[in-house]
Amino acid sequence: MISDVSNIIGRHKFKPEITAEALLEQMDAVGIDKAVISCYAESIDNEYVSRAIKNYPDRFIGLYTVNPWNDGAMGELEDALANKGFKGLYMNPLRHGYMLCEHEVFYPLLDVCRKYDAVVWCLGAAEVFTSPVFFKAIAEDYPDVNIIMGRMGLQYDNASAVEIAKNHRNVYLDTSGSMDFNAHRAMKISGIDKVMLGTGTPECGYFEFELMKVRNAARAFPDGEDKVLYKNAARVFHFEGSGDDR
């Protein structure tokens, strides 16, 4: 079994539409069983994701996207988690214009995630809005919320990302956009239980390359491929193959 925790579907103002069926075709071609999906942060269309998780509940796990500056963001997220089958929150501070140290902007959303035991996927790139070092305070303020650091610092700040994940049991790392040596460093330092396959489709790469990169790094660790390719995500998102969720 293989799961992928970083995929985007839907419409975009300037980019080609990505349908659920097109994503499934790519997944089937390389043997990916489940994908965590969200919409473009700059072209929010949660209804597109909602249709996909309803039509293909065994294949897709949905993350809800809100701009925390908008009035009603908390209510929208709560409704999505309580009534629409979404399993978590997608956060992209870079697109929505806030820094991860501006806690008053987005902490109300994390309060909602805590209430519903929802997962948070948050961009953790190496720049001022989403620097990995900001995740330390967030993880400590919300120790009961599982947080996936998307892009895990990219090439420039992967060292900080893996240390944050190592020292905070609720922070996990998504391999999308990372070089192979950074994927290996994440598994070695943070621990093989803290890293998940993310392809970042369509923004970061394509399935074959991402799978090869992660497999090459994970095979150096006992049960490494099974954990990074499926078991870790299964534990955090509570689908089959899961165990203790923390």
VENDA-V326270 format. One line per field, one symbol per residue. psi: psi as a letter, one per 30 degrees, with the letter a starting at -180 (. if undefined). A space follows every 50 residues. Layout:
# VENDA-V326270
psi->???
This chain:
# VENDA-V326270
psi->kklkgjkklalkeflkkjleeeeeeeeefggkekkklllkefikifeeee eefefifffkkkkkkljffkkgeeeeeeeeeefggkfakkkieeefhllf fiefefeeefeeeeeghkkkkkkilileehkffffeeeeefifgkkkjjk fhgaffheeeeeeeeefjfgklkkfkgllefeeeeeeeeekffgkkkkfg kgefaleeeeeeeeeeefffkkgeeeeefeeeeeeefhlkglbkg.
